[in-house]
Amino acid sequence: MKKNTFLLILAIFILSQYSFSQCNINGFQNNYCVSDDPVVLSGNMPGGIFSGAGISNSIFVPAIAGVGTHQIKYINTSAYVVSQLGLFSPLATLGTTVSLADDQVSGVLPIGFTFNFYGTNYTQFYVSSNGFITFSAAQPDGCCIGQSIPDASAPNNLITFAWADLYPPGAGSIKYYTTGVAPNRKLVMTFTNTPLCCNGIPNVTSQVILYETTYIIEVHTTAANLTTSTMGVENSNGTIASAVAGRNRQAFNITNDYVRFNPICNTLITVTVNNTPTVTLTPFDDVCEKSNPFTLSGGQPVGGVYSGNAVNNGTYDPSIARPGTDTIYYTYTLNGSCAATAYETIIVHPKPQVAIVGLVDSVCINAVSIVLQGTPAGGNFVGSGVNSGVFYPDSAGEGITTITYDYIDANGCENSTSKEITVLPLPDFGAVIMGKNTVCQNELGIGYSVNTIVNASNYTWIIPAGANIVAGNNTNSVTIDFTNTAVSGDIKVFGSNNCGNADTAIFPVFVKPLPIASFTYTSSNDTAIFTNTSSNNTTSLWSFDDTSSASNATSPTHIYKYNKAYRVILTVSNECGLDTVSQVININGIGIHKFKNETNKLTLYPNPSNGIVHLNYTTEKGQMIFIKVVDLTGKAVYNKNEKSISNCYNLSIDLEKNTQGLYILQLIDGTTCFSRKILLK
C-alpha cells in the first residue's frame, strides 16, 4: 500500500469519528453597531459560501448592511460525515404502511417538510424493497446486492440502510410517518422483520430518520445479518458518497446499531445592526467602609451595566471595598452590540474601630449589676438586661445574652461590636422524690430519684441512720441499702450549681423492723409450756421434735410421750422476713402415769437372747401397736407399726445383726406404753 493512500484512509477514519450536524460562522455576533469595523467571516468547515446584507467577498460590513435586522447564510452540503458514536434509540414504528412486491420501488411518498440532500431540496421520496430510500423518480430497485458507493450507475441519489436482496412479501412490514413541529420535524421510515429473498426468515429491522432544518440522517438497526450489503449515502450522479466503514458492499451482522450522516454545513444566522447610544451617569454620595451593599442607579438609558471595584451584578458592596475613591463605570449596550460608557467616583470613608472592655464571660443570675465600658467613649450599649449602660443579670435572665456597642463618628460612619455574656441560672425548685415510702430493715438496692433538676450540676442526698447510698451519689437517681439497724426518717435531696442551691425535697420513709425470735418454757412430767418472747413478728411456727404436727399458736402447750431431750424450733416472721431460734428441752418423769408393768399382757422370750426375740401381747382387736427397740444411747435399732388383727398379737423380732449388750423395747398401745429390757449375748 502506498504511503499517501494509507494517510488518506487514516484521515477518513479520523473524520468519521466526529459528528458535524451544523457548521458555525467563526467569531460572528448577533448584534453589531453601525460604526463597527468590517468583520472577516469564516466557517469552521471551509468551502461554503456566505450571502446576505452587508456581505462582500466573505466580509460583513455593518455600515453597508445598515441599521436593522439581517440574515446571513452559510451553506456547505457537498459531503456527509459518518458518525457511530450516538445512542441506539429508534422511534415507535407507526404510520402509513408501504406494500412492496419483490424487487419493487414504491410510488412517490411525502417527506412532510423540505429536506436538503447534497445541496438539493426535496419534499418527497421513494422506497426500494431492497433496503434504500431515493429522492429521484424512475430509479431501479437495486436487485440483488448492494453496490460499492460511489458508483455512477443507477440507482443514485439514495440513502441505503440495508441494500441487499430483501423480500418484503415474505414477512414484516414497511411504515413511515412525519412527527414533530416545524422547524424540528422528523420523517421516520422503518423496515420491520424483513427477510432476505426468499426463505421467509426475518432478517432486517432497521429505521431511517430524516431531520428538518439540520438535514441529519440517522439509521437505527435493531438487527441485520447480510452477506453482501451497503450502508451509506450517495449524491444524484453517483460521484460523491459516504459509506459506513465495513459496510460498503460487504457482509455485516449488526444488532442495536446506530449510524448518523451529518451534512458538513447549512447555517442561517440573524444579525442586528444598531445605532450608537448616548450614556450619562449621576454622581454618587459618599459611603462608609463595610456598610450595607446597595443597588447602583443614575445611569441612562436604563438597562446598562455597572462595573468597577466592589461592583457585582449592579450592586456596590462597601464591605469589600477599601477606604479611598472608587471609579464606577456605567456601560449601556443597544441590542447587545452598540455600547457607550459614562463614569463617576464614590468616596469610601473608613469605619471607626470600636471595642467592649472589661466584660466577663459569665455571671450568676443573682450577681450584682455591671457597668459597661466601650471605646471610643460616647457610644450606646444595647441588649437584654442593659439599661443606661448598666447590665443587670437578673433582668437579662438565664442563658446567653449578646451585648452590642454602637458608635457613630463625625463622617456618619457607624460601627459596632458585640460580646456574649452567659447568665448562669440557679437550679430549679420543686423537685419531687420518687420511690418506696415503706421499706424493711435489711432491704437492699432500693431506688429513689427525682426528675432532672434543671440547671443543677450536683445533687446532694441526705438519708436516715442505718441507710447507705451504694450507687448514683451526686446524681438524680440513687440506690440505697437499708441495713438491719436502719431507722425511719426523711430522705432529702437538693440540686446545686456554682450559683447556689435549690430548695430541699423531703420524702418520709418508714423502716419496718425485722422479726426477732425468742421463747422460754417450763415442763412437768410429759407437759411443756412455751412462752413466746419474740418481737416484731406477725406469725409463729413451732416444731416440737417429735411425731406431732407443727403449731402456729403464739405460746403453745405440748405433751410429750417419751423421756428424752428434744430440740424445739420457733420460727417467727413478718412482711420483712423471718427469724428462727431453737432450744433443747429435757422431758423426765414420763411413766409414773403412762407406763404400766402389766406382765400378764406382754411377754418376751427367750431373754437373754442370741438375736431372735419373740413377743406376745394381749390387746383389743384392731388396736394400732407401735414397737421400737433402742440401744442405751437412744438410737433406734428396730421399728414396727401395725394393727392387731386379733386379741393376741405375736411378733418375732430379729436383732441378730446388733452387738451384744442391753437394749430397751418400747411398746405403745393407744395411750399405754410398756418398756422391757432385752439382753443380747
Backbone hydrogen bonds, N-H to C=O, Kabsch-Sander energy under -0.5 kcal/mol:
donor,donor_aa,acceptor,acceptor_aa,energy
6,F,2,K,-2.1
7,L,3,K,-2.3
8,L,4,N,-2.1
9,I,5,T,-2.3
10,L,6,F,-2.6
11,A,7,L,-2.4
12,I,8,L,-2.4
13,F,9,I,-2.4
14,I,10,L,-2.4
15,L,11,A,-2.5
16,S,12,I,-1.8
17,Q,13,F,-0.6
17,Q,14,I,-1.2
18,Y,15,L,-1.4
26,N,24,N,-0.8
26,N,42,S,-2.8
28,F,25,I,-1.5
32,Y,272,T,-3.0
34,V,274,N,-3.0
36,D,33,C,-2.3
39,V,60,F,-3.3
41,L,39,V,-0.5
41,L,58,S,-2.9
44,N,24,N,-1.9
48,G,45,M,-0.5
49,I,75,I,-1.2
51,S,73,K,-1.4
55,I,52,G,-1.6
56,S,59,I,-2.4
59,I,56,S,-0.6
60,F,39,V,-3.3
61,V,54,G,-2.5
61,V,59,I,-0.6
64,I,61,V,-0.6
65,A,61,V,-2.3
66,G,62,P,-2.5
68,G,273,V,-2.3
70,H,271,V,-3.7
72,I,269,I,-3.7
73,K,51,S,-2.3
74,Y,267,T,-3.5
75,I,49,I,-1.1
76,N,265,C,-2.6
81,V,262,N,-2.5
83,S,260,R,-2.7
89,S,87,L,-0.7
94,L,92,A,-1.2
96,T,176,Y,-2.7
98,V,174,I,-3.3
99,S,97,T,-0.6
100,L,98,V,-0.6
104,Q,101,A,-0.6
106,S,127,V,-3.3
109,L,125,F,-2.6
111,I,123,T,-2.5
112,G,123,T,-0.7
115,F,122,Y,-3.4
117,F,115,F,-0.5
117,F,120,T,-3.2
120,T,117,F,-1.3
122,Y,115,F,-2.6
125,F,109,L,-2.6
126,Y,134,T,-2.4
128,S,132,F,-2.8
129,S,104,Q,-2.8
131,G,128,S,-1.4
132,F,128,S,-0.7
133,I,159,I,-2.9
134,T,126,Y,-2.2
135,F,157,N,-2.3
139,Q,136,S,-0.5
146,G,163,W,-0.8
146,G,228,T,-1.0
149,I,147,Q,-0.7
157,N,235,N,-2.6
158,L,234,E,-0.9
159,I,133,I,-3.1
160,T,232,G,-2.8
161,F,131,G,-1.6
161,F,159,I,-0.5
162,A,131,G,-2.1
163,W,230,T,-2.1
164,A,130,N,-1.9
164,A,162,A,-0.8
166,L,164,A,-1.9
167,Y,195,P,-3.0
170,G,167,Y,-1.7
171,A,167,Y,-0.6
171,A,168,P,-0.6
173,S,192,T,-1.8
175,K,190,T,-2.1
176,Y,96,T,-1.8
177,Y,188,V,-1.9
179,T,186,K,-2.6
184,N,181,V,-2.6
186,K,179,T,-2.7
187,L,210,L,-2.2
188,V,177,Y,-3.1
188,V,186,K,-0.5
189,M,208,V,-2.6
190,T,175,K,-3.0
191,F,206,S,-3.0
192,T,173,S,-2.9
192,T,190,T,-0.5
194,T,204,V,-3.2
196,L,201,I,-0.7
197,C,165,D,-2.8
199,N,196,L,-0.8
200,G,196,L,-0.8
203,N,194,T,-0.9
204,V,194,T,-2.7
205,T,223,A,-2.6
206,S,191,F,-1.9
207,Q,220,H,-2.2
208,V,189,M,-3.1
209,I,218,E,-2.7
210,L,187,L,-2.2
211,Y,216,I,-2.3
212,E,185,R,-2.8
213,T,114,T,-0.5
214,T,212,E,-2.4
215,Y,211,Y,-1.4
217,I,261,F,-2.0
218,E,209,I,-2.4
219,V,259,V,-3.0
220,H,207,Q,-2.7
221,T,219,V,-0.6
221,T,257,D,-2.5
222,T,205,T,-2.2
222,T,220,H,-0.6
223,A,205,T,-1.5
224,A,254,I,-2.1
226,L,224,A,-0.5
226,L,252,F,-2.8
229,S,250,Q,-1.8
230,T,163,W,-0.8
231,M,247,R,-2.5
232,G,160,T,-1.9
233,V,242,S,-2.0
234,E,158,L,-2.1
235,N,240,I,-2.7
238,G,235,N,-1.0
242,S,233,V,-2.5
244,V,231,M,-2.8
247,R,244,V,-2.3
249,R,229,S,-0.6
249,R,247,R,-0.7
250,Q,229,S,-2.4
252,F,226,L,-1.8
254,I,224,A,-2.7
256,N,222,T,-1.4
257,D,221,T,-3.2
259,V,219,V,-2.0
260,R,83,S,-2.7
261,F,217,I,-3.4
262,N,81,V,-2.7
262,N,260,R,-0.6
264,I,79,A,-1.7
265,C,76,N,-2.4
267,T,74,Y,-3.7
269,I,72,I,-3.4
271,V,70,H,-3.3
272,T,30,N,-2.9
273,V,68,G,-3.2
274,N,32,Y,-3.0
274,N,272,T,-0.5
280,T,300,Q,-2.2
282,T,298,G,-0.9
284,F,345,T,-0.8
287,V,347,I,-2.6
289,E,349,H,-3.9
290,K,318,P,-1.8
291,S,288,C,-1.7
294,F,316,Y,-2.1
296,L,314,G,-2.5
300,Q,280,T,-2.4
304,G,301,P,-0.6
305,V,331,T,-3.5
307,S,329,Y,-2.3
311,V,308,G,-1.6
312,N,315,T,-2.6
315,T,312,N,-1.4
316,Y,294,F,-2.7
317,D,310,A,-2.6
317,D,315,T,-0.5
319,S,291,S,-0.6
320,I,317,D,-1.6
321,A,317,D,-0.6
324,G,348,V,-2.0
326,D,346,I,-2.8
328,I,326,D,-0.5
328,I,344,E,-3.6
329,Y,307,S,-2.8
330,Y,342,A,-3.6
331,T,305,V,-3.1
331,T,329,Y,-0.5
332,Y,340,A,-2.7
334,L,338,C,-3.8
335,N,333,T,-0.7
336,G,333,T,-0.5
337,S,334,L,-2.0
338,C,334,L,-1.6
339,A,337,S,-0.6
340,A,332,Y,-1.9
342,A,330,Y,-2.6
344,E,328,I,-2.0
346,I,326,D,-2.8
348,V,324,G,-3.9
348,V,346,I,-0.5
349,H,287,V,-3.0
349,H,347,I,-0.6
354,V,352,P,-0.6
355,A,375,T,-2.2
357,V,373,Q,-2.1
360,V,358,G,-0.5
363,V,422,T,-2.3
365,I,424,L,-2.4
367,A,364,C,-1.9
370,I,391,F,-2.6
372,L,370,I,-0.5
372,L,389,G,-2.8
373,Q,357,V,-0.6
375,T,355,A,-2.5
379,G,376,P,-0.5
380,N,406,D,-2.5
382,V,404,T,-2.3
386,V,383,G,-1.9
387,N,390,V,-2.7
390,V,387,N,-1.1
391,F,370,I,-3.5
392,Y,385,G,-3.0
392,Y,390,V,-0.5
396,A,392,Y,-2.1
397,G,393,P,-2.2
399,G,423,V,-2.5
401,T,399,G,-0.5
401,T,421,I,-2.8
403,I,401,T,-0.6
403,I,419,K,-2.7
404,T,382,V,-2.7
404,T,402,T,-0.5
405,Y,417,T,-3.0
406,D,380,N,-2.8
406,D,404,T,-0.5
407,Y,415,N,-2.4
409,D,413,C,-2.4
412,G,409,D,-1.8
414,E,412,G,-0.5
415,N,407,Y,-2.4
417,T,405,Y,-1.7
419,K,403,I,-2.3
421,I,401,T,-2.6
422,T,361,D,-2.9
423,V,399,G,-3.3
423,V,421,I,-0.6
424,L,363,V,-3.5
424,L,422,T,-0.7
428,D,454,V,-2.4
434,M,449,S,-3.2
439,V,510,F,-2.4
441,Q,512,K,-2.5
442,N,482,F,-0.8
442,N,483,T,-1.0
443,E,440,C,-1.6
444,L,442,N,-0.6
446,I,480,I,-2.7
448,Y,478,V,-2.4
449,S,434,M,-2.1
450,V,476,N,-2.3
451,N,432,V,-0.5
454,V,452,T,-0.8
456,A,453,I,-2.2
457,S,496,S,-2.2
458,N,496,S,-2.0
460,T,494,F,-2.4
461,W,459,Y,-0.5
462,I,492,K,-2.9
467,A,464,P,-1.5
468,N,481,D,-2.5
470,V,468,N,-0.6
470,V,479,T,-2.8
471,A,479,T,-1.2
475,T,472,G,-1.7
478,V,448,Y,-2.9
479,T,471,A,-2.5
480,I,446,I,-3.1
481,D,468,N,-2.9
482,F,443,E,-3.0
482,F,480,I,-0.5
483,T,466,G,-2.3
483,T,481,D,-0.7
486,A,483,T,-1.6
487,V,465,A,-2.0
489,G,509,V,-2.3
491,I,507,F,-2.8
492,K,462,I,-3.1
492,K,490,D,-0.5
493,V,505,A,-1.7
494,F,460,T,-1.6
496,S,458,N,-2.1
497,N,500,G,-2.3
500,G,497,N,-1.3
502,A,495,G,-3.3
505,A,493,V,-3.2
507,F,491,I,-2.4
509,V,489,G,-3.5
510,F,437,N,-2.9
511,V,509,V,-0.6
512,K,439,V,-3.4
512,K,510,F,-0.7
516,I,535,S,-2.6
520,T,531,T,-2.4
522,T,529,I,-2.2
524,S,527,T,-2.9
527,T,524,S,-2.6
528,A,558,H,-3.3
529,I,522,T,-3.9
530,F,528,A,-0.5
530,F,556,P,-2.5
531,T,520,T,-3.5
532,N,530,F,-0.5
533,T,518,S,-1.9
533,T,531,T,-0.6
534,S,518,S,-0.6
535,S,516,I,-2.2
538,T,573,S,-3.5
539,T,573,S,-1.7
541,L,571,T,-1.7
542,W,551,S,-4.0
543,S,569,I,-2.4
551,S,542,W,-1.7
558,H,528,A,-3.0
560,Y,526,D,-3.5
564,K,562,Y,-0.8
564,K,587,I,-0.6
566,Y,585,I,-3.1
568,V,566,Y,-0.8
568,V,583,Q,-3.0
569,I,543,S,-2.3
570,L,581,V,-3.2
571,T,541,L,-2.7
572,V,570,L,-0.5
572,V,579,D,-2.7
573,S,539,T,-1.5
574,N,577,G,-2.6
577,G,574,N,-1.5
579,D,572,V,-2.6
581,V,570,L,-2.4
583,Q,568,V,-2.2
585,I,566,Y,-3.3
585,I,583,Q,-0.5
587,I,564,K,-2.6
588,N,586,N,-0.5
592,I,589,G,-1.2
596,K,673,C,-1.3
598,E,596,K,-0.9
599,T,597,N,-1.3
601,K,598,E,-1.8
602,L,598,E,-1.0
603,T,616,N,-2.7
605,Y,614,H,-1.9
609,S,679,L,-2.7
613,V,611,G,-0.5
613,V,653,I,-2.6
614,H,605,Y,-3.4
615,L,651,L,-3.4
616,N,603,T,-2.6
617,Y,649,Y,-2.6
618,T,601,K,-2.2
619,T,617,Y,-0.5
619,T,647,N,-2.9
622,G,644,S,-2.1
623,Q,620,E,-1.6
625,I,642,E,-3.0
626,F,668,I,-2.1
627,I,640,K,-3.3
628,K,666,Q,-2.4
629,V,638,Y,-2.5
630,V,664,I,-2.4
631,D,635,K,-2.4
634,G,631,D,-1.8
637,V,629,V,-3.4
638,Y,629,V,-1.5
640,K,627,I,-2.6
642,E,625,I,-2.0
644,S,623,Q,-3.0
649,Y,617,Y,-3.8
649,Y,647,N,-0.6
651,L,615,L,-2.3
653,I,613,V,-3.8
653,I,651,L,-0.5
654,D,652,S,-0.5
655,L,611,G,-3.9
655,L,653,I,-0.7
658,N,655,L,-1.7
661,G,680,L,-1.8
663,Y,678,I,-2.8
664,I,630,V,-2.5
665,L,676,R,-3.7
666,Q,628,K,-3.1
667,L,674,F,-2.5
668,I,626,F,-2.7
669,D,667,L,-0.5
669,D,672,T,-3.4
670,G,624,M,-0.7
670,G,668,I,-0.5
671,T,669,D,-0.6
672,T,669,D,-2.0
673,C,594,K,-1.4
674,F,667,L,-3.5
676,R,665,L,-2.6
678,I,663,Y,-2.9
680,L,661,G,-2.8
680,L,678,I,-0.6
681,K,609,S,-2.0
